[in-house]
Amino acid sequence: MNKQTFVETETETWFEFVPVPGTKLLPLAEPVPKGSIHRLKMIAGTVIPVHYHPCDEYVYVLNGTIETAGRECKTGTFWFTPAHTQNGPHKAITSVELITIRLGEIGIFEEL
């Protein structure tokens, strides 16, 4: 039987995103196999280096300011990155929180 699913985002456990110190993830849903919808928090000064995903990715800035691919993105900015396209670098200018939707697996992040 189908039913609605709810995530209490203020009480759920955030996970450290190990490849990038200064980041935390809160999984919200898996829209397709190996895909994800999640919240991402980055503390000011955190940098996610240039990387590639083998799938499309959509990002919405919930709050804060982040620089990505040389562009400053503030609260309310949305961007789309097609599969296998250079993504980033992402630099948190302030502490920032994003919603990210990835339509497939994350791929590999190299150790920093």
Secondary structure, 3 states (H helix, E strand, C coil): CCCCCCCCCCCCCCEECCCCCCEEEEEEECCCCCCEEEEEEECCCCEECCECCCCCEEEEEEECEEEECCEEEECCCEEEECCCCCECCEEECCCEEEEEEECCCCCCCCCC
